[in-house]
Amino acid sequence: MLRSLDFACLEEFTPDRGMRVDVMGMGSKGELWIVECKSSRADFMSDAKWTGYLDYCDRYFWAVDATFPVELLPEGTGLIFADSYDAEIRRMPEPAALAAARRKVLTRKFARAAALRLHTFRDPDAALSG
């Protein structure tokens, strides 16, 4: 779904030490979106770190299935309904003002992570050497 909106995506991306987001997408104009996938009420309730991710993106989304109790999800965050076949944005959050210095750092980290993953894909032995 994000790809259809012209976003390049990385799964399990680390925007900063001690953080790991489910999906980070970078749009063609450099906008950064974070998508956290939640499978159940318990999964959501056990996640106390998500608010720390808000300072690392222009828009923050939850991706859930149609049976998820969406009333749990905080106002001001985005909502994506997803299943094994497709996904749809149901609530678009207002963009946040990501600091220019942080955007620069995140853009570099995103590019480096993507390049290293591609390199490892093309040369699996390279991952063993460094």
DRENDO-427006 format. One line per 3 residues: number of its first residue (from 0); their letters; for each residue y, x, z of C-alpha. Coordinates in steps of 0.5 Angstrom, whole numbers. Layout:
N
NUM> a> Y X Z ~ ... $
***
This chain:
130
0> mlr> 0 0 0 ~ 5 6 2 ~ 3 9 -5 $
3> sld> 5 3 -9 ~ 12 3 -5 ~ 12 11 -8 $
6> fac> 11 14 -1 ~ 7 20 -1 ~ 2 20 6 $
9> lee> -1 24 11 ~ -6 21 16 ~ -7 24 23 $
12> ftp> 0 28 22 ~ 3 32 28 ~ 11 31 28 $
15> drg> 11 35 34 ~ 7 39 39 ~ 3 34 43 $
18> mrv> 4 28 38 ~ -1 26 32 ~ 1 19 28 $
21> dvm> -4 16 24 ~ 0 16 18 ~ 7 19 16 $
24> gmg> 10 17 9 ~ 15 20 6 ~ 19 16 0 $
27> skg> 22 19 -6 ~ 29 19 -3 ~ 26 23 3 $
30> elw> 26 17 8 ~ 20 18 13 ~ 16 12 16 $
33> ive> 11 12 21 ~ 5 7 21 ~ 0 7 27 $
36> cks> -6 3 26 ~ -9 -2 32 ~ -15 -5 32 $
39> sra> -15 -9 38 ~ -11 -11 44 ~ -14 -6 48 $
42> dfm> -13 -1 43 ~ -5 -3 43 ~ -5 -3 51 $
45> sda> -8 4 52 ~ -2 7 47 ~ 3 9 52 $
48> kwt> 6 15 47 ~ 8 11 41 ~ 15 10 44 $
51> gyl> 16 18 43 ~ 15 17 36 ~ 21 13 34 $
54> dyc> 25 19 34 ~ 21 22 28 ~ 22 17 23 $
57> dry> 27 12 19 ~ 22 6 20 ~ 16 5 25 $
60> fwa> 11 0 23 ~ 4 -3 26 ~ -2 -4 22 $
63> vda> -6 -9 24 ~ -11 -14 22 ~ -10 -22 21 $
66> tfp> -14 -23 28 ~ -9 -18 32 ~ -5 -22 37 $
69> vel> 2 -20 34 ~ 6 -23 40 ~ 4 -16 43 $
72> lpe> 8 -12 38 ~ 15 -10 40 ~ 21 -13 37 $
75> gtg> 25 -9 32 ~ 18 -5 30 ~ 15 -7 23 $
78> lif> 9 -10 22 ~ 3 -9 17 ~ -3 -14 16 $
81> ads> -8 -10 13 ~ -16 -10 11 ~ -21 -6 8 $
84> yda> -18 -8 1 ~ -10 -9 1 ~ -4 -9 6 $
87> eir> 2 -13 6 ~ 9 -11 10 ~ 10 -18 14 $
90> rmp> 16 -15 18 ~ 21 -10 16 ~ 24 -6 21 $
93> epa> 32 -4 21 ~ 32 3 19 ~ 34 8 25 $
96> ala> 39 14 24 ~ 34 20 24 ~ 38 26 26 $
99> aar> 39 31 20 ~ 36 37 23 ~ 30 33 25 $
102> rkv> 29 30 18 ~ 30 37 15 ~ 24 40 20 $
105> ltr> 20 34 19 ~ 21 35 11 ~ 18 42 12 $
108> kfa> 13 40 16 ~ 10 35 12 ~ 11 39 6 $
111> raa> 7 45 9 ~ 2 40 12 ~ 1 37 5 $
114> alr> 0 44 2 ~ -5 47 7 ~ -9 40 6 $
117> lht> -9 41 -1 ~ -11 48 -1 ~ -17 47 4 $
120> frd> -19 42 -1 ~ -19 46 -7 ~ -22 52 -3 $
123> pda> -26 50 3 ~ -27 57 5 ~ -20 59 6 $
126> als> -20 54 12 ~ -25 59 15 ~ -20 65 14 $
129> g> -14 62 18 $
***
